[in-house]
Amino acid sequence: MPVTPPRRPVLPPRFWFQLHGWVTWPLWVFLAFLFLTGSLAAVSNEVVWLLDPAVRATPAPDGQTPAYGAAMEAALAAVPGSSPDYIRQRTGFLALEVVLWTPGGMTATVLVDPVTAEVRRITTAPLFQDVVRGLHSWLLLPWQDDYSLGYYAVSLTALPLLVAMGTGLVVYKRFWRGYLTPRLRVTQGSRIFWGDLHRLAGIWSLWLLALTGITALWFLVQAILWHSHTAYLSEPPDLAEHTVPAQVSAPPARISADAAFAAAQAALPGLRVQWFVWPEHALSPYALWGTGPNPLYNSFSYGAFVNPWTGAVDSTRSPQDHTVLQTLDGLADPLHYGTVGGITTRIIWAVFGLILTALSVSGMILWRRRTAPKPAPLSRKETRS
């Protein structure tokens, strides 16, 4: 009876190995930079808290909310002639960031304690968190016409990253053994060490590698949508004209920021405000954006828009109202930066981001060793001399 020869794979293992190397070898340094800055971005608030005691917030008594109105008044007094833009609260342990329009048409950021309304610092420079996030997201390259070449360059790495992940699993036979019996040989030469480190870093950070690649793929779609001026986010509508009081002898007074905050909290329970945007003109509402009961969504997924003249909540936003594109937009950031579970998940993301940095560095070293030209063998004359 004839023996059936073993079936050969359509594509030999060497093909997958070469594809794994070639798809990322020009990007090893770039990927290491992105993973490193991404790790720092995940814990940038904590880094600022550790290194700059001046911007630490006074611990608030249980149930006390930030003094938004007092904070804005203190900031306006500190920068005479300015007008309000918005207040940002990144986290409860840092000062509020009150952003103002200065008389010269520039913006200034006033850091104000959320409990005492004490002005801690005034600056016109970007804050550390924004610089790190900008480096990671768009390389701090300029934006023009709603696009940045840096944003495209970073988000395009999703494609080789996902291909490298898939080919790596094919090349690393029975990769699950690395979870059961991890091996890192440090005394058998540098090549073995870097190979073990690359495999271990790859499989242990596989979950974050997949999350990073998938969310970066969305950021690429997002860049295309912005560049093509395709509106998919829900902006607060202008107020109905009949709700705006007519000016008779003196300009009408808006309700206080604290009253607007109370109205938003009543209309949207569980709203944790991170952006408190002041009205731009007579028909603009107070816009309060933030996170909510579902931690998987970003800080623009929940919102309440308050009529500054009547105190009525004009409309609200929550994930239940989202379209498909809005849902993807709301989910991408928390999954990419690890904000889904507070400081615990941000630290986990940061640690595994460093592991991905080690993955990139070890891959670069291995590829260089494998592709470096080997020295020519010595001739017979040279060996005799």
Secondary structure, 3 states (H helix, E strand, C coil): CCCCCCCCCCCCHHHHHHHHHHCCHHHHHHHHHHHHHHHHHHCHHHHHHHHCHHHECCCCCCCCCCCHHHHHHHHHHHCCCCEEEEEECCCCCECEEEEEECCCCCEEEEEECCCCCCEEEEECCCCHHHHHHHHHHHCCCCCECCECHHHHHHHHCHHHHHHHHHHHHHHCCCCCHHHHCCCCCCCCCHHHHHHHHHHHHHHHCHHHHHHHHHHHHHHHHHHHHHHCCCCCCCCCCCCCHHHCCCCCCCCCCCCCHHHHHHHHHHHCCCCEEEEEECCCCCCCCEEEEEECCCCCCCCCCEEEEECCCCCCEEEEECHHHCCHHHHHHHHHHHHHHCHHHCHHHHHHHHHHHHHHHHHHHHHHHHHHHHHCCCCCCCCHHHHHC
